Amino acid sequence: MAATVDPDRSTWDVIVLGGAAAGENAAQYASQFSGLSSVMVENSLLGGECSYWACMPSKALLRPVEVVDAAAHLPGLSARMEATEVLARRDRVINQLDDGSQISWALSTGIDVVRGYGRLAGERTVVVVHPDGSATTLTADHAVVIDTGSRPAVPDVPGLRAALPWTSRDVTTMREVPRRVLIQGGGVVACEAATWLRGLGASEVSIVYRDDRLLARQEPFAGTLVGQALLDSGVQVYPRRNLTLVKRADPRDTGHGRIHGGEVSVTLDDGTIMVADEVVVATGRIPNTEDIGLDTVGLHPGGYLRVDDHQCVQQMNGNWLYAIGDVCGRALLTHMGKYQARIAGEVIAARAQGSAELPSSAVGHVGLPQVVFTNPEVGSAGMTERQARDAGLDVEVVEYDLAALAGTYVMRADYRGLAKLVVDRTDDVVVGATFVGAGIAELVHSATTAIVGRVPVSTLWHVVPSYPTASEIWLRLLETLRSKRRRGGER
């Protein structure tokens, strides 16, 4: 058996199918904190997408861009970018795509690891095909947790797949910075990639997207401010456009992060023809559920796995199959997947001990924090105004210019940003918050606390922010809300 366990062992309390960040948490909470034995089955790198191809490398590329930009806006400071050094540091952040430290961590916490591709083979049973072609059958006494993640979606545009476009994995692990890049998509990956590509020296960066605005799932002003900043940096933005044809004369699969051949010609739906050295596809993700044996337990392969608030897969008997992270489709964010994993681990342990008191993941999903590490940053928690109104809430909103704070003025005299609270008037609690501006990422947790804790606005008034910091935005928002209410403002 290609594994870091006793080769004769085949039974554990919990089997985690997939060893990404969420899977690690599920195994940890079932094993280290609850006394159950657990094993992770992983065919690639333990730690998954976030550790090697998404969160960590992207932030390693974005941080230097942020620092250089900040220095450029402060008199007396200067900074320059050395792309090769930035890429080298990125490689250190992702441990040179080596998961040895992750394996060591798992073993040190009592979690076993089996290398190979795992598939369900009936109730509480997983068959693992190892790299050498051999196979092993594993059995779970209590639960199987699915954490097989997702992969980038590549649209069915004529010639696109044949042109071997980059996906998020390629652009976060690029070995060199392309001179001309066309990005398809207007979401988080597209905006962040455009930010670091331009910052690292790509001379021509274009974003082509079908929506009216960037970051369409955020408050409208978020996409507006990020789009303007991208334009100011030299990025070309093409809204309401689709790719209709892609041609590449000499496509070559040279591996992740390397240029995939000659120049690419892209035709848009308005007839515009664009030429680039690389096309980056950032149009969403697809759950990895087609080939994990779902049919052996009566489920349809493909698509997201519907779960309840205990992360237990619905339409299954026996409460033994759980799904966490991207495969359940509740929130494709690493921190939310890890939260789901913690809940799942606690639920499995509680059921194993015969407890009827089970934790619920519904509470944490109310907060739903997210940060887009563009320049400016976008931080949000809870619902947008549109989502709150669609949910039937009696909505009250308030906005405030982040540039009007003493703390942000100290950051940079030409600061640009905006903050917004969405308030449920009936219960007088914040149900949504959005911040756009430099250095606002750490504001998101305070918003998440207010939303999940359902802290009354009257209580938030007494939560005093430090001066001079960006957190003073809370006071200004609440002052504006109080003034609006005193005037009997329109809803």
N, C-alpha and C positions, 0 to 999 in steps of 0.2 A: 504493500500500500504506500503510495506517495503521500506521506503525511507526517505530521509532527506529533503522532500519538502511538500508542502500543498497536502494532500491526494486527494483533489478534482481537482488538476491541471493535465492536460493531454496534453497541447500544449506549445511548446517552439519554438524559432526561429531555434535553432540548437540542434540536438540530436547527442551525441557522443556514439557510440556503442563500449564499451571497455574503461576502465579508466586507462590505463598504462601511462607511462611518456609522450608519444606523444599525447595521448588523452587529458591529462591534459592541454597541451600547446594549442591544437586546441580549447578546450572550453574556455581557458583564453583569447586567441586572439580574439575569436568571442564575448566574453562577456565583460571582463574588459576593453579591449582596443577599442572596436568598438560599444558597447552599445546593442548588441544583447543578448537575453536571451539564456542560454544554460543549458543542463543537460547531465550528464554522467551516462551511464548504466553499472554497473560492478557486475559480479557474484563472484569475488574473492576479492583480496586486491587492493584498489585504489593505484596506483603507479606502479603496474605491475611487470613484470619479473625483470627489472633492479633494482628496489628498494629493492627487497626481495630475489631473487634467482640468480642474474647474476652479473651485474656491481658492485654493492655496496658490497655484501658479498665476492665476489672473490677478490676485491682489499683490503678488510679488512684482508683477509688471506694472501695475497701476500706482503703487506707492511712490516709486521714483518720479513718475510723471507729475504726481500731486506735489511732491517736494520742490521740484524745479519750478513749477508754476507758481507756488507760494513765494519762493525766493524772488522770482521775477517781479512780484508785486509789492516787495518790501524794499524801500530805499536802503542802500548800503550793503545789500546782499546780492550774490550772483551764484548761479549753479549751472553746471553743464551736464549733459547726458552722454554717457558712454554705453551704447547699446550692448556691446559685447560683455561689459561688466554686469549690466542689468540681467542679461540672459544667463550669465554664469551664476549670479546670486539666485535667480529663479531655479536653476538646477539644484542648488544646495537646499532650497526650500522644499523641493519635491524629492529630496534624497536620491537624486540621480535616477529616479524611477526604480528604486530598490525598496522593497518592503521589509527588509530584515528587521528594522527597528519595530515595525508593527507586529511582526511575528513574535519578537522577544516580549513585547508588551502583553500580547495575548497569553503566552505561556506563563508569564509571571503572575497573571491574575487567575490562572487555573482554567483558561479556555483552550481547548484543543483545536487544531487546525488540520483540515484535510484538503490537499491540493487536487483539483480536478473539476470537471463539469458535472454538476449535480442536477438530477431530475427526480421529481416525485414518481413513485412507483406503487401507488396505493396509499392507504391510510397510514400515517406516521412513518412512512418508508421513503428513503431517498437512495437512489443508485448513483454512484459517482464513477465516472470514467476518468482515469488518471492520465497524465501526460504520456505514459508509456503504453497506453491502450488497454491496460488491465481495468477491471471494474470491481467495485466493492459495494455491498448493500449495507446501509446504515438504518437503524431503527430508533425512533424516539419514544420514550415511555410517556411523555406528556405532550410535547408540542413540536411543530415544525414552523419556523418563521421564515417567510419569503422576503428577501432583500436583494433581488436581482437587478434593481435599478432601471435605468433607461438609457437610450442612445439618441444621438441627433437625428432628426427627421430630415431627409433630403427630398424636396419636392420633385414631382414627375414632370420636370421641364425638359423639352427635347434637347438632348446633348449635354445636359448638366452632369449626370452621373458619369457619362463617358469622359468628361473633362476632368474627372478626379478632383472635385472641389475640396477645399479645406472644410473641416467642421470645427467645433469648439476645441476638440482635442488637439488638432493641428495648430491652431492659432495660439493656444496657451503654451504649447511646447515647441514653438517655431525655433529653428536653428539659425535663421537669418531673417532680417526684416525685408519683406518684399517692397519694391519701389512703388508699385501701383496695386491697390487692393480695392476690390468691389465686394461689399458686404450685403448679402440678401437677408433682410429682416430688420425690424425696428424695435426689438425688445431689449432685455437686459444684456444678453450676450453681445448683440450687435453694437449697442451703445458703448459698452465697456471695451470691446475689442477695437472699435474706432478710436477711442480715447488713447489706448496704449500704442496702437500702431502709428498713429499720427505723432504721439509724443516721442516714440522711439525712432522716428526719422522717415517713415513712409511718406513720400512726397505727394502722392495722390491717393486719397482715401474717399470712397463714395459709399453711401448707404442707400439702398433701394428697398422700399417697403410699401406694402399695399394699404396700410391704414392712413387716416388723415394726419396722425401725429405719432411721434415716437412714444415709447413706454405707454401704450394705449390702456393698460390695466391700472395705471396710476391716475392721480388727479390730473386734469388737463394741463395745469401750469407746470407740472414736472417735466413733461415732454417738451413744452415750449422753452423752458429755461435751458434744459440739456441740449436741445436742438440748436438754440442760438449760440451756446458755448462751443458746440462742435463746428458750426459755421465760422465762428470767430477764429477757431484754430486752423481753419483751412479745409475742413471736411466738407464734401459736397453731399447734399441731402436731397433725395428724390422721393417725395411722398406719393401715394396713390399710383404706384407703378408696380408692374409685375415683369418678371423675366419670361420671354417667350422662346428664346433660342440661345444656346450656348455652343460655341465652337472652340476646339483646341486642336491645333495641328499635330502636336507631338506630346500627348499625355503620357506621363511616366510616373508610376507609383514608387516614389523615392523614400517613403516612410513618413511617419508623423512628423510634422514640423519642418519639412523640407519642400522646396518648390517642386510642384508636380508637372514640370515640363515647360513647354513654350508658352507664349502669351495667349490670353483667352479673349475671345470676342463675344460680347453679350449684347443681345438685342432686347430692347424693352417693348412693352405693348404699345407705346406711342411711336415706334419706329426708330427711336434713338439707338445708336450703336456705340457701345463703350468697350474700351480695350484695357485689360489689366494683366498683371503678372500672376495674380491669384484671386480666386473667388472664394469667399468665406460664406458658408451656408449657416444661418442662425435663425431658423424658422420653427423652433420648437423641438420637442423630444417625444420618443415613442417608448412605452414600457417594454422591458425585456421579459415577456410572458409567453411568447409563441412556443418555445421549445424547452419548457421546464416541467413537462409531464402533467399539466393541469387536467388533461383528458382522463388520466388514470384515477382521478378522484371526482369525476363528474362535472368538471368545469370546462368552459370553452377556452382554448388557447388564444392568446392575443388580447390586447386591451388591458384596461386597468382592473385591478381586483377590488371589488366593493367590500368595504369593511365597516364594522360597527364602531362605537366609541371605545371599545376595548381592543381595537385593531384586529379583531377576529374576522376572518373572511366569511361573508354572508353566504347563504345557500349551502352551508356545510353543517353536517351533524357532528356532535361530539366536542365542539370547542377545542379543536386541536390544531387548526391551521390559521396562522396569522400572517398579515402582510404589513410592511412598513416602508417608509421612504417613497421613492418615485412610483413604485409599482401599484400603490393604492390610489395615487392621483389626488390626494387631498391637498397637498401643498408641496410642490417640487422645489423644496428648499432644504439644504442639509440640516440646519438646526431644527426644522420641524420634523424631519425624518428621525433624527436622534431623540427628539421628544416622544414621538410615537413609539420608538423602540424602548424607551424607559417605561412607558405605560404598559406596553406589551409584556416586558420582562416581569413587571410587578404583577400583572394580571395572571400570567402563567404560574408564578410562584404562589399567588393567593389561591388559585384553583387547585394547585398541587397539595396545598395544606388544608383544603376543604373550606376555605373562607368564602363567605357570601358577600363580603365587602370588597368590591372591585373598583380600582381607580378608573377614571374616564378621561379620554383625550379631548373631549368636547371643550373643556375649559380652556386649554392652551390654544386651541384653534381659533378662539375668539380674538386673541391678540395678533397672531399672524405677522410677526415683525419681518421686515425686509430692508436691506440696504443695497442700493445700486451705486457702485463705487466709481461713478463717472466724475467729471469735473465741471459743474458742481455735483456733489453727492445728492442722492435721493433716498430719504429714509421714510418708511411708512409703517403703520401698525393699524390693525383693525380694518374698518370699512372705509371706502371712499364715500363721498356724498351721494353719488349715484347709487351705489350698493345699499346704502342705508335707506334711501328713499324707496328703492325697489323692494326692500324688506318690510316696508310699511311703517317705518319709524317716523315719529314726529320730529323732524330734523331741524336743528339750528346750527349754523356754521359761522365761523369767525376766522379771519385771516390777519396776518401781520407781516410787515416787511422786516425780514431778518437783518437787513442792512442798517436798520435804525437802532440797533443795539450797540452799547459801548463795547461789549466783548467782541463782536464781529468787526467793529471799526478797528480795534487793535490788531485783529488778524490781518486785515488789508483794507486800505482806505476806499477801494473801489469794490467792496463786497457786493455781491448780488445774491438774493435769496428770498424765499417766501415760506411761511408756515401757515398751516390750516388745521383747525380742530373741527370735528363733526360731533355734535352733541345730541343725545337723545333727550329731548325736552321733557318727556313724560317722567323719566327716572332721574333726570339731571345728572347724567354721567357721560363721559367721553366714550364714543364708540369708534372713533377713527382719528388718525393724526397723520399729517404729511409734512415733512421738512425738506426743503431743497436749498442747498448752499454748501460752502466749503466747511468741512469739519463738523458736520451734523450727525455723523453715524452714531455717536454715543448718546444722542438725544432719544434714539428710538426705544431704548430700554425703559426710560421713564414713562414714555407713552404707553408701552406695552403693560407696564405695571398698573397704570391708571385704568386702562381698558379692561384687563383681566380681573383686576381687583374691584372693578366697578366703584372706584373712589368718587364720591359726590363732588361736584364742582365746588360746592361750599367748603369742602375739606381741602381740596387742591389749593384754594386761596391761601391757606396757611402753610403750604409747602414752599418755603422760602428758597429761591435760587441764589447761588453764589454770584458775586459781582467782582470783576466784569467777565462774564462767561456767556456762551451762546445759550446756556440753559435759562437765561433771563427771558427768553422768548415765552416761557410758560406764564410768567407774570404779565407780560404785555398782552398775550392772548386773552388771559382771564380778565384783565382790566378792560380790554376792548369788549369782551362779552358782557361784563357787568354794565358798562356804559350803554351798550346796545339795548340791554334789557330795561335799564332805567328810562331810556327814551321810548320804550315800547316799539322797538325796531321790527321791521317786517320779517316774516319768517322766510 
